[in-house]
Amino acid sequence: MAKTIVEKILSGHLVDGEMRPGSEIGIRIDQTLTQDATGTTAFLLLEAMDIPRVKTETSVSYVDHNMAQFGPENHNDHLYLQSIAKRLGVFFSRPGNGICHQVHFERFARPGRTMLGSDSHTPTGGGIGSIAIGAGGLDVAVAMGGGAFYTTCPRVIGVELKGKLPPWVAAKDIILRLLSILTTRGNVGCMVEYFGEGVATLPAPARATCTNMGAELGVTTSIFPADEQTEKFLAAQGRADQFTPLTADEGVVYGPITKKLHAEKDAATIENIKTYCTDVSVSAPDGEGMVEVTFGHVVIDLSTLEPLASGSPSPDNIKTVVELAGAKVRQVIIGSCTNSSYQDLMLVAAAIKGRTVHPDVELGIAPGSKQVLTMLSRNGALGDMIAAGARIIESSCGPCIGQGFSPAEGVLSLRTFNRNFAGRTGTKNDSVYLVSPETAIAAALTGEMTDPRTLTDAQNIACPQIDMPSQFDVDDCMIQPPLPPEQAEAVEIVRGSTIVKPPSGEVPSDELTGEVLLHAEDKITTDHIMPAGALLKYRSNVPEYAKYVFNCFNEDGQPTFADRALALKQRGVPGIIVAGDSYGQGSSREHAALCPMYLGVRVVLAKAIERIHQANLVNFAILPLTFADPADYDRIDAGDELVIVGLDEAIESAETITVKNTTKDVDFTCNVSLAPRQRKILAAGGLLNYTRQNG
């Protein structure tokens, strides 16, 4: 039987389960990736497992998030991570070496490998032919200790690329188009696999843009074939010996894929599926107006693609740049792990050379790695950007996570990033469009949203053609390799006072009587749950960071979510969170489960919960439930008392459980959608306890 690339890699790494879509499988992990905002907790948890040395092929600890050092917290974390990497046999990428995904793509990612990273944009590695998956830090810690990673055997969404991108249209426009088709919802348990004649026209960094932002689809990961473009990139990085060709078998069939959508509310999405997908069928709406849309695979003709933009507050809010043309722009930032490669920034430098940034625009540019920054400085491109008025930002995540360059109130900010969740920039009620570097530089020059294709005639700017260099400047002096075991044992681990051992979960009781602390809407992201920005420095101190859980919903003069949760906890009353559709989308940050657990939250009840967040909830012994009838969501309010009886049986084997709202005297049924291993983890009081018990 013909196999997809996904099936080939997963079956070759299978250690538990069967390759049957929808079932739970355990896979061997070759590489891991952590960054400083999640890595400290991950390594503290790994220490708690008493594992003396990592057992993976390659594990890398990066420092790229918490770079601004106001107070000792961030530097304390850096020193801890550097010392624990030496002790445990981990590569350490020092501050200033670059963004984890960009550096890993340049120096470590390999075709056919599996990689697990404590960052949701780990799927960047799929651009080079890796199965690269984002996960919570505890899952990554288990993988570093030699344990398998458990996930759902995926349905594979095929994305066929035809033709070739025209001038001023970019890889970013491919993934934005795909987001308009698949949206951010309803793709849990899937992986995206690109194929078709158009794939060969995309260099490896362009592919990485697509797989990086594929995280916004809610899929487990995305992957491209490993072909001549992959081999060319690896050779230019001095890693030609690491190339392995990897393609799907001839005659492989993708799909069918089924999505449940609302006939009226999702009419535009349904129309996009009809336009861009094969073998589409739509069922008649049920009593609630829901339909099942089934398709074979997605088809995107690159030659007809045009510049696109994604508007706040969700990455799937897609419009054409033509529709938005003329809108005043006051800030443009180019960078992030999505668009900060050498080719991206060389295009920007070439387009802006000899010109000046519009006087009403602030332009910031963040090279993705030391390698990129060094090459730009040596060939003069960096000077061209500075001469034009660009501000050069450190090679780090910075503005993408709300650490610096927050926009003014009421202005439009264009960013080449991957997320535009409300307030993520650090400015309340911000307005952000996610765009390609081509569209970003057009706005920087004109002061307004501009179709970059018009620059050729209007400003006599030809679209720069940037070829990949035959040899990148390779200098790994900022990557400290693992010490041999005999030297590692003598390393003293540096622990600042701001690094606090994270708490473990608790074994759930058979009967739970709790109070609803929050009744939230659809698309609650991990940014809503645990704010980033300046507060990230508290990640190593759960009691301190937990003070800011759901900080965005707190009102001046009123008790905070944390205050109310702790008051319940002191009375022995469990906290419950009720939410709508797609709860927990976005970052892999396990603190969005860890901190609520510390505050006494024991149940999350939602219409739907995203993959990484559900896994994190289970890992920290919070029971994830979903409404059997979504209409029951409207029968609960904050402050209601909910009673759940028979949790032992439900966690062990049941598929549904009854929840009683004693405040309103109504009962409703919830789904207990857990894999067999997740049930055991919950029964043990979380993954850390489970790992200790089972070795």
C-alpha positions in Angstrom: 0.0 0.0 0.0 1.3 3.4 -1.0 2.5 5.5 2.0 2.6 9.2 2.7 5.8 10.8 4.1 4.0 11.1 7.4 3.3 7.4 7.5 6.8 6.4 6.6 8.4 8.4 9.3 5.9 7.6 12.0 5.9 3.9 11.3 9.7 3.9 11.3 9.6 5.4 14.8 6.6 3.5 16.2 7.2 2.0 19.6 3.6 1.6 20.8 0.2 1.3 19.3 -1.0 0.8 15.7 -0.8 3.1 12.7 -4.6 3.5 12.6 -5.8 7.1 12.2 -7.5 8.3 15.4 -5.8 5.8 17.7 -3.0 6.6 20.2 0.6 5.9 19.1 3.9 6.2 20.9 6.9 7.3 18.8 10.6 7.4 19.4 12.0 10.9 19.5 15.3 11.6 17.8 15.7 15.3 18.7 14.4 17.8 21.2 14.3 21.5 21.4 13.6 23.8 24.3 13.8 27.6 24.8 14.3 29.6 27.9 10.6 30.6 28.4 9.7 26.9 28.6 13.0 25.2 29.0 13.6 26.0 32.7 10.5 24.2 33.8 11.2 21.4 31.4 14.7 20.8 32.8 13.4 21.2 36.4 10.9 18.4 35.7 13.6 16.3 34.0 15.7 16.7 37.2 12.7 15.5 39.2 12.7 12.3 37.2 16.3 11.7 38.4 17.7 11.1 34.9 21.4 11.7 34.8 21.8 12.3 31.0 19.6 12.8 28.0 19.0 9.8 25.8 18.1 11.4 22.6 20.2 11.6 19.4 20.3 15.4 19.8 18.8 17.8 22.4 19.3 21.6 22.2 18.6 24.2 24.8 18.1 27.7 23.3 17.9 31.1 24.9 15.9 33.4 22.6 12.7 34.5 24.4 13.5 36.3 27.7 16.3 38.5 26.5 15.5 41.8 28.2 17.0 41.6 31.6 15.1 43.9 34.0 15.8 42.3 37.3 17.6 39.0 37.9 15.0 36.5 36.7 15.9 36.1 33.1 19.7 35.9 33.6 19.1 33.4 36.5 17.3 31.2 34.0 20.1 31.6 31.4 22.7 30.5 33.9 20.6 27.6 35.1 20.0 26.4 31.5 23.6 26.7 30.6 24.8 24.6 33.6 22.0 22.0 33.4 22.8 21.5 29.7 26.4 20.8 30.6 25.3 18.3 33.3 22.8 16.5 31.1 24.6 16.3 27.8 22.6 18.9 25.9 23.7 21.4 23.3 23.4 25.0 24.5 22.6 27.9 22.1 23.8 31.0 23.9 21.8 34.3 24.1 22.4 36.2 20.8 22.8 33.0 18.7 19.3 33.4 17.4 15.7 32.2 17.4 15.4 28.5 18.3 13.5 27.4 15.1 15.7 29.4 12.7 18.9 28.1 14.3 17.7 24.5 14.6 16.6 24.6 10.9 20.1 25.9 10.0 22.2 23.6 12.1 20.3 20.5 13.4 17.1 19.6 11.6 17.4 16.5 9.4 15.1 14.7 6.9 13.3 11.7 8.3 13.9 12.5 12.0 11.4 13.0 14.7 11.7 16.2 16.8 9.8 17.3 19.9 10.0 20.9 21.0 8.6 22.8 24.0 7.4 25.6 21.6 4.3 25.4 19.4 6.3 26.5 16.3 8.6 23.5 16.4 6.9 22.3 13.2 9.2 24.7 11.4 11.5 21.6 11.0 8.9 20.1 8.6 10.3 22.4 6.0 13.4 20.1 5.8 11.5 16.8 6.0 11.3 16.2 9.8 8.3 15.2 11.8 8.6 18.1 14.2 6.0 18.5 16.9 5.3 21.1 19.5 4.4 19.9 23.0 4.5 20.9 26.6 7.7 20.9 28.5 6.8 17.9 30.6 6.3 15.8 27.4 9.7 17.0 26.1 11.4 16.2 29.4 10.0 12.6 29.2 11.4 12.4 25.6 14.8 13.7 26.7 14.8 10.9 29.3 14.3 8.3 26.6 10.5 8.0 26.8 8.2 7.8 23.9 6.0 10.7 22.8 2.3 9.8 22.6 0.0 11.4 20.1 -2.9 10.6 17.9 -2.1 8.7 14.7 -3.0 11.4 12.3 -5.3 11.9 9.4 -3.1 13.4 6.7 -4.3 16.5 4.9 -2.7 16.6 1.5 -1.9 20.1 0.1 -1.0 20.0 -3.6 1.0 23.0 -4.9 0.9 23.8 -8.6 2.8 26.3 -10.7 5.2 28.9 -9.4 4.9 32.0 -7.3 4.8 35.2 -9.3 7.0 38.2 -8.3 6.1 39.9 -5.0 4.1 36.9 -3.9 5.7 34.8 -1.1 5.6 31.6 0.8 3.7 33.5 3.6 0.8 33.9 1.1 0.7 30.1 0.7 0.1 29.5 4.4 -2.3 32.4 4.7 -4.3 31.0 1.9 -4.3 27.6 3.6 -5.5 29.2 6.8 -8.4 30.7 4.9 -9.4 27.2 3.7 -8.8 25.1 6.8 -9.1 27.9 9.5 -7.7 27.5 13.0 -10.4 25.1 14.1 -11.3 21.5 13.5 -7.9 20.2 12.5 -6.9 18.5 15.8 -5.4 15.0 15.1 -4.3 15.9 11.6 -0.9 16.5 9.9 -0.4 18.5 6.7 1.7 17.1 3.9 2.7 19.2 0.9 3.2 17.6 -2.5 2.9 18.5 -6.2 5.0 20.2 -8.9 5.0 23.5 -7.1 7.0 22.1 -4.2 10.2 21.9 -6.2 10.0 25.7 -6.9 10.2 26.6 -3.2 13.6 26.7 -1.4 13.9 25.2 2.1 13.5 28.5 4.0 10.2 29.2 2.1 9.0 25.8 3.1 9.9 26.5 6.7 7.6 29.6 6.6 4.7 27.3 5.6 5.4 24.7 8.2 6.1 27.2 10.9 2.8 28.9 10.6 1.0 25.6 10.0 0.9 25.6 13.8 -1.9 28.2 13.5 -4.0 25.6 11.7 -4.1 23.5 14.9 -2.6 20.5 13.2 0.0 18.4 14.9 2.6 19.3 12.3 3.3 19.9 8.6 5.9 18.4 6.3 7.5 18.8 2.9 9.4 16.2 0.9 13.2 16.1 1.2 14.4 16.7 -2.4 17.0 18.6 -4.4 16.0 21.9 -2.6 16.6 20.2 0.7 19.9 18.8 -0.4 21.0 22.2 -1.7 20.2 23.9 1.6 21.9 21.2 3.7 25.0 21.4 1.5 25.1 25.1 1.8 25.0 24.7 5.6 28.0 22.2 5.5 25.7 19.3 6.3 25.4 17.5 2.9 26.1 14.2 4.6 22.8 14.5 6.5 20.6 14.6 3.4 18.2 11.7 2.9 15.7 11.8 0.1 12.2 11.4 1.3 9.0 11.5 -0.8 5.5 9.9 -0.7 5.0 6.7 -2.6 3.6 7.1 -6.1 -0.1 6.7 -6.2 -0.7 7.7 -2.6 -4.2 9.0 -1.9 -4.8 11.8 0.6 -8.0 12.1 2.6 -10.9 12.1 2.8 -11.0 14.7 5.5 -14.2 15.7 7.2 -14.8 19.0 9.1 -18.0 19.9 11.0 -19.0 23.5 10.3 -21.9 25.8 10.7 -23.8 26.3 7.5 -24.3 30.0 8.1 -21.5 31.2 10.3 -18.9 29.3 8.4 -20.3 30.0 4.9 -17.1 31.7 3.7 -15.0 28.7 4.9 -17.3 26.2 3.2 -17.1 28.2 0.0 -13.2 28.3 0.2 -13.2 24.5 0.6 -15.4 24.1 -2.4 -13.0 26.4 -4.4 -9.7 24.9 -3.3 -10.3 21.3 -2.5 -11.1 18.1 -4.5 -14.0 15.8 -4.1 -16.1 18.1 -1.9 -19.4 17.0 -0.4 -21.6 18.9 2.0 -24.3 17.2 4.1 -27.7 18.8 4.8 -27.7 21.0 8.0 -29.0 19.4 11.2 -31.3 21.1 13.6 -28.5 23.3 14.9 -27.4 24.4 11.4 -24.3 22.2 11.4 -23.0 20.4 8.3 -20.3 17.9 7.6 -17.9 19.0 4.8 -15.8 16.3 3.3 -13.0 16.8 0.8 -10.1 14.8 -0.7 -7.1 17.2 -0.6 -6.3 20.9 -1.0 -5.1 22.4 -4.3 -3.3 25.8 -4.4 -2.1 27.2 -7.7 0.9 29.3 -6.8 0.8 31.1 -10.1 -2.6 32.6 -9.3 -1.9 33.4 -5.7 -1.8 37.1 -4.6 -0.5 39.0 -1.5 -2.7 38.2 1.5 -2.9 39.6 5.1 -4.3 38.1 8.3 -6.0 40.6 10.6 -6.5 40.7 14.4 -7.6 38.9 16.4 -7.0 35.5 14.7 -4.6 34.2 12.1 -7.4 32.8 9.9 -9.0 36.3 9.4 -7.7 36.5 5.8 -8.1 39.3 3.3 -6.3 40.2 0.1 -3.9 43.1 0.4 -5.8 44.7 -2.5 -8.9 44.9 -0.3 -7.0 46.7 2.4 -5.0 49.0 0.2 -4.7 52.5 1.4 -5.1 51.8 5.2 -2.7 54.0 7.1 0.3 52.0 8.7 2.4 53.4 11.5 4.6 50.4 12.4 6.2 47.6 10.4 8.3 44.8 12.0 10.0 42.1 9.9 11.4 39.0 11.6 10.2 36.2 13.9 10.7 32.5 13.4 8.3 32.7 10.4 10.2 35.2 8.2 13.7 36.1 9.3 15.8 33.9 7.0 18.7 35.2 5.0 16.6 35.2 1.8 13.8 37.1 3.5 16.0 39.8 4.8 18.1 40.1 1.7 14.9 40.7 -0.3 14.0 43.5 2.2 17.4 45.0 2.0 17.5 45.0 -1.8 14.0 46.6 -2.0 14.8 49.3 0.4 18.4 50.1 -0.7 18.9 53.7 -1.6 15.4 54.6 -0.3 14.0 56.0 3.0 11.4 54.5 5.3 8.2 56.6 5.1 8.3 59.4 7.8 5.1 58.1 9.5 6.4 54.5 9.8 8.7 52.9 12.4 10.4 49.9 10.8 12.0 47.2 12.9 14.0 44.3 11.5 15.0 41.3 13.5 17.4 38.8 11.8 16.6 35.3 12.8 20.0 34.1 13.8 23.6 35.1 14.3 24.4 33.5 11.0 21.9 35.7 9.1 23.0 38.8 10.9 26.7 38.1 10.2 26.1 37.5 6.5 24.0 40.7 6.2 26.7 42.7 7.9 29.5 41.3 5.7 27.7 41.8 2.4 26.5 45.4 3.1 22.8 44.6 3.3 22.7 45.5 7.0 24.1 48.9 6.2 21.5 49.4 3.5 18.7 48.8 5.9 20.1 51.0 8.6 20.7 53.8 6.0 17.1 53.6 5.0 16.0 54.2 8.6 15.3 50.6 9.9 15.9 49.9 13.5 17.8 46.6 14.0 16.4 44.4 16.7 18.2 41.6 18.5 18.1 38.1 17.0 15.4 36.9 19.3 11.6 36.5 19.6 11.2 40.0 21.1 8.2 41.8 19.6 6.5 38.5 18.6 5.9 37.7 22.2 5.1 41.3 23.3 8.7 42.1 24.6 9.3 45.5 23.0 8.0 47.3 20.0 4.4 47.4 21.2 2.4 49.7 18.8 0.7 52.9 19.8 -3.0 52.9 20.6 -5.3 52.9 17.7 -2.7 52.4 14.9 -2.1 49.6 12.4 0.9 47.5 12.8 2.2 45.1 10.1 4.3 42.1 11.2 5.8 39.2 9.4 5.0 37.0 12.4 2.7 34.0 12.9 0.2 35.2 15.6 -2.0 38.3 16.1 -4.0 37.3 19.1 -5.7 40.3 20.8 -3.2 42.1 23.1 -0.2 39.8 22.1 1.8 42.9 21.1 1.6 44.3 24.7 -1.0 46.9 23.6 -4.6 46.5 24.5 -7.0 46.5 21.6 -4.1 46.4 19.1 -4.6 46.1 15.4 -2.1 43.8 13.7 -1.9 42.3 10.2 0.3 39.4 9.5 1.9 39.7 6.1 4.9 38.6 4.0 8.2 40.5 4.0 7.3 41.8 0.5 4.0 43.3 1.7 5.7 44.6 4.9 8.4 46.5 3.0 5.8 48.0 0.6 4.0 49.5 3.6 7.2 50.7 5.2 8.1 52.7 2.0 4.6 54.0 1.3 3.1 54.5 4.8 0.0 52.5 3.9 -1.2 49.0 3.1 0.1 48.5 -0.4 0.0 45.6 -2.8 3.8 45.1 -3.3 3.1 44.2 -7.0 2.4 47.9 -7.6 5.9 48.9 -6.5 7.4 47.9 -9.9 5.4 50.6 -11.8 4.7 53.1 -9.0 8.2 53.3 -7.6 10.3 51.5 -10.2 11.3 48.8 -7.7 11.8 45.5 -9.4 11.0 42.4 -7.3 14.4 41.3 -6.0 15.4 37.8 -7.0 17.4 36.3 -4.0 19.1 33.0 -4.6 20.2 30.8 -1.8 24.0 31.2 -1.3 26.1 28.2 -2.3 27.7 28.4 1.2 26.3 30.0 4.3 28.7 31.4 6.9 28.9 28.6 9.4 30.2 29.6 12.8 28.9 27.6 15.7 31.0 29.4 18.4 27.8 30.4 20.1 26.6 26.7 20.4 28.2 24.9 23.3 28.4 21.2 22.6 27.6 18.6 25.3 30.3 17.7 27.7 31.5 14.0 27.9 29.8 12.2 30.9 33.0 12.1 33.1 33.2 16.0 32.9 29.5 16.6 33.1 29.2 14.9 36.5 31.4 17.6 38.0 29.3 20.5 36.8 27.7 22.6 39.5 24.1 23.6 38.6 23.5 27.3 39.0 20.1 27.9 40.8 19.1 31.5 41.4 16.5 32.4 44.1 13.9 33.0 41.4 14.0 29.4 40.2 11.4 27.5 42.1 10.6 23.8 41.9 7.3 23.3 40.0 4.4 21.6 41.9 3.1 18.1 41.0 -0.5 17.2 40.2 -2.9 15.5 42.6 -4.7 12.3 42.2 -8.4 13.2 41.4 -11.1 12.2 43.9 -14.1 10.1 42.8 -16.5 12.9 43.5 -16.0 16.6 42.7 -18.0 19.6 43.8 -16.6 22.7 42.3 -17.3 26.3 41.4 -17.2 27.8 37.9 -14.5 30.5 38.1 -14.8 31.6 34.5 -17.3 31.3 31.7 -15.2 32.1 28.6 -16.0 32.5 24.9 -14.6 30.7 21.8 -10.9 30.8 20.8 -9.5 31.4 24.2 -5.7 31.2 23.6 -2.8 30.4 25.9 -2.0 34.1 25.7 -5.4 34.7 27.4 -4.7 32.1 30.0 -1.0 33.0 30.7 0.2 36.4 29.4 3.6 36.6 27.8 5.5 39.9 27.3 7.2 41.2 30.4 5.5 38.6 32.6 7.4 35.7 31.0 10.3 36.3 33.4 8.2 34.6 36.1 7.9 31.3 34.3 10.5 29.7 36.6 8.4 30.7 39.7 4.9 29.1 39.4 3.5 30.7 42.6 4.5 34.2 41.2 3.4 33.6 37.6 0.1 32.1 38.7 -1.0 35.5 40.0 -1.5 36.5 36.4 -3.7 33.6 35.2 -6.4 35.1 33.0 -5.0 38.5 33.7 -6.8 39.9 30.6 -10.2 39.3 32.2 -9.4 41.0 35.5 -11.1 44.3 36.3 -9.8 47.2 38.3 -11.0 47.1 41.8 -12.3 43.6 41.6 -10.7 40.3 42.9 -8.5 38.8 40.2 -9.0 35.3 38.8 -6.0 34.1 40.9 -7.5 35.7 44.1 -10.8 34.0 43.6 -9.2 30.6 42.7 -7.0 30.7 45.8 -9.9 31.6 48.0 -11.7 28.6 46.8 -8.6 26.4 47.1 -8.2 27.5 50.8 -11.8 26.3 51.4 -11.1 23.0 49.7 -13.4 23.8 46.7 -12.0 22.8 43.3 -12.1 25.5 40.5 -13.7 24.8 37.1 -13.2 26.7 33.8 -16.0 26.6 31.3 -15.1 27.7 27.7 -16.4 27.7 24.1 -14.8 26.3 21.0 -11.1 25.8 20.3 -10.0 26.4 23.9 -6.3 26.6 24.5 -5.2 27.3 20.9 -1.8 28.9 20.3 1.4 28.4 22.3 2.6 25.2 23.8 3.2 26.9 27.1 2.4 24.3 29.8 2.0 27.1 32.3 -1.5 27.5 30.9 -2.2 24.3 32.7 0.5 24.3 35.4 -0.5 27.6 36.9 -4.3 27.0 37.0 -3.5 23.6 38.6 -1.5 25.4 41.3 -4.5 27.7 41.8 -6.8 24.7 42.4 -8.4 24.3 39.0 -9.3 20.7 38.5 -11.7 20.6 35.5 -11.9 22.4 32.1 -15.2 22.0 30.4 -15.3 23.3 26.8 -17.0 22.8 23.4 -13.6 21.8 22.0 -10.0 21.8 23.4 -6.9 22.1 21.2 -4.3 19.2 21.1 -1.3 20.6 22.9 -3.3 22.2 25.6 -5.4 19.1 26.3 -2.2 17.1 26.7 -0.9 19.7 29.1 -4.1 19.6 31.1 -3.8 15.9 31.4 -0.1 16.1 32.3 -1.0 18.3 35.2 -4.0 16.3 36.4 -6.7 18.7 35.2 -9.6 16.8 33.7 -10.6 18.0 30.2 -14.2 17.5 29.3 -16.2 18.5 26.3 -20.0 19.1 26.0 -21.9 16.3 24.3 -24.4 19.0 23.3 -22.7 22.3 22.7 -25.9 24.1 23.6 -25.3 23.1 27.3 -22.5 25.7 27.3 -25.2 28.4 27.6 -26.8 26.7 30.6 -23.8 27.6 32.9 -22.6 30.8 34.4 -19.6 31.9 36.4 -20.3 31.2 40.1 -22.4 28.1 39.4 -21.8 25.0 41.5 -21.1 21.8 39.4 -21.1 18.3 40.9 -19.4 15.4 39.1 -19.8 11.9 40.5 -18.0 8.7 39.4 -14.8 10.2 38.3 -12.8 7.1 39.0 -14.8 5.1 36.5 -14.9 7.9 34.0 -11.2 8.4 34.0 -10.6 4.6 33.8 -12.9 3.7 30.9 -16.1 5.8 30.4 -16.7 7.8 27.3 -19.2 10.1 28.9 -20.0 11.5 32.4 -23.0 13.4 33.8 -22.4 16.8 35.3 -25.0 18.4 37.5 -25.4 22.1 37.8 -26.9 22.4 41.3 -27.2 26.1 41.0 -29.6 25.8 38.1 -30.8 22.3 38.9 -30.0 20.9 35.5 -27.9 17.9 34.4 -25.9 17.6 31.2 -23.6 15.0 29.5 -20.0 15.5 28.8 -17.6 13.6 26.7 -14.5 12.0 28.3 -12.3 12.0 25.2 -9.0 10.5 26.5 -6.5 8.1 25.1 -5.8 5.0 27.2 -2.4 6.3 28.4 -4.0 9.7 29.2 -6.4 7.9 31.5 -3.6 6.3 33.4 -1.8 9.7 33.7 -4.8 11.3 35.1 -5.4 8.5 37.6 -1.8 8.8 38.7 -2.2 12.6 39.4 -0.3 13.8 36.3 2.6 12.8 34.0 5.3 13.4 36.5 3.8 11.0 39.0 3.0 8.5 36.3 6.6 8.6 35.1 8.0 8.1 38.6 5.7 5.1 39.1 6.4 3.5 35.7 10.1 4.4 35.2 
